[in-house]
């Protein structure tokens, strides 16, 4: 039996490089939003209201349920949180 070594968990679980790239972008964006929301030090209801989502939706975000959020939804949440995005594109190694 052979084994593969991956540099990133998303490379290991994704079915394609495109899917891995999407997962990486979503995870990075979700992490930034969660960190920012936690810094507010407010109740989940207040945070949900600030973001324009329901409290259960916020709870999914805070618990890192990546599969529940598209990249588009996360971009919208980042904007609602007052974050700006800086997208950097690089050639493949």
C-alpha positions in Angstrom: 0.0 0.0 0.0 1.4 3.4 -0.9 0.8 6.6 0.9 0.6 10.2 -0.3 1.9 13.2 1.5 -0.1 16.5 1.2 0.9 19.9 2.2 -2.7 20.9 3.2 -5.6 18.9 4.5 -7.8 20.4 1.8 -5.5 19.0 -0.9 -6.0 15.6 0.7 -9.8 15.6 0.9 -10.7 17.5 -2.3 -11.5 15.7 -5.5 -9.8 18.3 -7.6 -7.3 21.2 -7.3 -10.2 23.6 -8.0 -12.2 22.2 -5.1 -9.1 22.4 -2.8 -8.6 26.0 -3.8 -12.2 26.8 -3.0 -12.0 25.1 0.4 -8.8 26.9 1.3 -10.3 30.3 0.4 -13.5 29.6 2.3 -11.6 28.4 5.4 -9.3 31.4 5.4 -12.2 33.8 5.0 -14.3 32.0 7.6 -11.5 32.1 10.1 -11.0 35.8 9.7 -14.7 36.5 10.1 -14.9 34.4 13.3 -11.9 36.0 14.8 -13.4 39.5 14.0 -16.8 38.6 15.4 -15.3 37.1 18.6 -13.4 40.3 19.1 -16.7 42.2 19.4 -17.4 40.4 22.7 -21.1 40.6 22.3 -23.9 38.0 22.5 -24.6 35.8 19.5 -27.9 37.6 19.0 -26.2 41.0 18.8 -23.5 39.6 16.5 -26.1 37.9 14.3 -28.1 41.2 14.0 -24.9 43.1 13.0 -24.2 40.5 10.3 -27.8 40.4 9.1 -28.2 36.6 9.8 -30.1 34.5 12.2 -28.5 33.3 15.4 -28.5 29.7 14.2 -26.7 30.8 11.0 -24.2 32.7 13.1 -23.7 29.6 15.3 -22.9 27.5 12.2 -20.3 30.1 11.3 -18.7 30.3 14.8 -18.6 26.5 14.9 -16.7 26.4 11.6 -19.3 24.5 9.6 -17.5 25.2 6.3 -19.9 23.1 4.2 -22.8 25.4 5.2 -21.2 28.5 3.5 -20.4 29.3 -0.1 -17.5 31.6 -0.9 -20.1 34.2 -2.0 -21.9 34.0 1.4 -18.6 34.4 3.3 -17.7 37.5 1.2 -21.0 39.0 2.1 -20.6 38.2 5.8 -17.1 39.7 5.7 -18.4 42.9 4.3 -21.3 43.0 6.8 -18.7 42.6 9.6 -16.8 45.6 8.3 -13.9 43.6 6.9 -12.3 44.3 3.5 -10.9 41.6 1.3 -7.5 41.7 -0.3 -7.3 38.9 -2.9 -3.8 37.9 -4.1 -3.3 35.7 -7.1 -0.1 33.7 -7.6 1.0 31.2 -10.2 1.2 27.6 -9.2 4.4 26.4 -7.8 
